């Protein structure tokens, strides 16, 4: 059993947990942002491919 000299020597587990959860929430927020950016880039790439394909079909017709 660990003994602390005073109560202030004991680690504040609640504060530590809040800090860890805050880091997790910030990381998840960043991941969601990057997921949205990746999705936007993917959609734009698909649009460009469709436009090129449509232009090629129009020229061939």
C-alpha positions in Angstrom: 0.0 0.0 0.0 1.3 3.4 -1.0 1.2 6.1 1.7 1.1 9.8 1.0 2.4 12.4 3.4 -0.4 14.7 2.7 -3.6 14.6 0.7 -2.0 17.1 -1.8 0.7 14.5 -2.6 -1.9 12.0 -3.9 -2.5 12.2 -7.7 -5.9 13.7 -8.7 -7.2 10.8 -10.7 -10.3 12.7 -11.8 -8.1 15.4 -13.4 -5.9 12.8 -15.0 -9.0 11.1 -16.5 -10.4 14.4 -17.7 -7.1 15.2 -19.4 -6.9 11.8 -21.1 -10.5 12.0 -22.3 -9.9 15.5 -23.6 -7.0 14.2 -25.7 -9.1 11.4 -27.0 -12.0 13.7 -28.0 -9.6 16.1 -29.7 -8.0 13.3 -31.6 -11.4 12.0 -32.7 -12.4 15.4 -33.8 -9.2 15.7 -35.9 -9.8 12.3 -37.4 -13.4 13.3 -38.4 -12.1 16.4 -40.0 -9.5 14.4 -42.0 -12.2 11.9 -43.0 -14.4 14.8 -44.3 -11.5 16.2 -46.2 -10.6 12.8 -47.7 -14.3 12.4 -48.7 -14.4 15.8 -50.4 -11.2 15.1 -52.4 -12.6 11.7 -53.4 -15.9 13.2 -54.6 -14.1 15.9 -56.5 -11.8 13.3 -58.2 -14.9 11.3 -59.2 -16.6 14.4 -60.6 -13.5 15.2 -62.7 -13.4 11.6 -64.1 -17.1 11.8 -65.0 -16.6 15.1 -66.8 -13.7 13.8 -68.7 -15.6 10.6 -69.7 -18.6 12.7 -70.7 -16.4 15.0 -72.8 -14.8 11.9 -74.5 -18.2 10.4 -75.3 -19.4 13.8 -76.7 -16.4 14.0 -78.9 -16.8 10.4 -80.1 -20.5 11.0 -81.0 
